[in-house]
């Protein structure tokens, strides 16, 4: 059984965030982000190195400074001047920022995979060095044994801090962070145990992290998947590299940050699983320069909206048995503008759409746009049929603005619904799920809004006769009207006493 991991239940990570938040001062969240995440990363690779270093010292063969002893086990080699003990010793000196920047440069020099990725902006004048020293102390004093191993706790802390930065940055954060419960839903339905996993707009790498977690929780082997990704934002691309490295996930995210449509970093890739949350309704994405592109097999996407450009890019990269799980704005389910209706119709006719899930509102820090999950499959177990799920009533408000899906109650229910559909044993449930044939969808003009297919949930009969219920309700309404008139008279009286009439 998968364990719960909603942010509402997080303890230690939240305390780390609160303490590290003292560092922010007058820095913008976007600047502060690289500082905190960079420190978490530095602490992580230093701790892993130190653990292996002590093992080699105890063996007594003198190999503790042999770089090959570390790289052979996927551990980053940390040179003497970059180790956390050196950073910790300088915590409360004016040079702490320079010491950290130097450590980052030395680590990049020794580990080509990290070249140009680590932040090196700790020495800048606007960063309060006293507060920086306090945060270094915080990480120095983390008692790992109380909270799990170093990799686990720092990885979770990194992920939690990403979510908090998304909350702090608002709409700007949509480029790098997809709420964990949405990613988890995609992963639980697709179940990527082995093969090539791809995200063409990978942000901070959350899809890969959740895929790795799924494999671990189900006693699978992480070495059975190969990870490929790409992102156009250089800062986000670097964050993804660090987020994956801190989890021990080796990934090919391309040689550099690049636009997926114009500079596909994996042009020949055929992926077994594609998970993605592309930018919603992206306009001015360069359609005029890509009119003849071979990816547009089902129709040329409109210049004003990249939704179906993203979808067709992913279909293009699917292996013969490949599956897609992606997030799209609800407009993609029914839009007819710019030829989108024709593209959607062609994709449905090709029998690629396996399921559509309408999601509840307020799942994102970054937008109120309602979204749906699209699942496509080149080798459907139920050909000629599409599963529709209306999950709009699911989830729990964890803050005034944010809703999350519960692991057991919501996410597993959706996953089990897909499993039953694939097995041919699903019983439709009014208001929640339904199975439609391609002919059914054609009769709806290829509109894929789940509500059209699942209907309205039946309400329970409370046993009260209709005439009796109406008499009771009208009586209660009459009493409310009477109270309303009394309040109105009282308000008029009070206003009159201070010289106002209405």
Helices and strands as residue ranges (DSSP letters): G 7-9, H 12-20, G 21-23, H 29-59, H 67-71, G 80-82, H 84-89, H 96-110, G 112-114, H 129-140, G 144-146, H 150-169, G 170-175, H 180-190, E 195-199, H 206-217, G 222-224, E 225-229, H 234-245, E 251-252, E 271-276, G 287-289, H 307-316, E 318-329, G 330-333, G 337-339, H 340-349, E 353-358, E 371-377, E 385-390, E 396-397, E 403-404, I 407-411, H 412-423, E 433-437, H 438-443, H 451-454, H 466-497
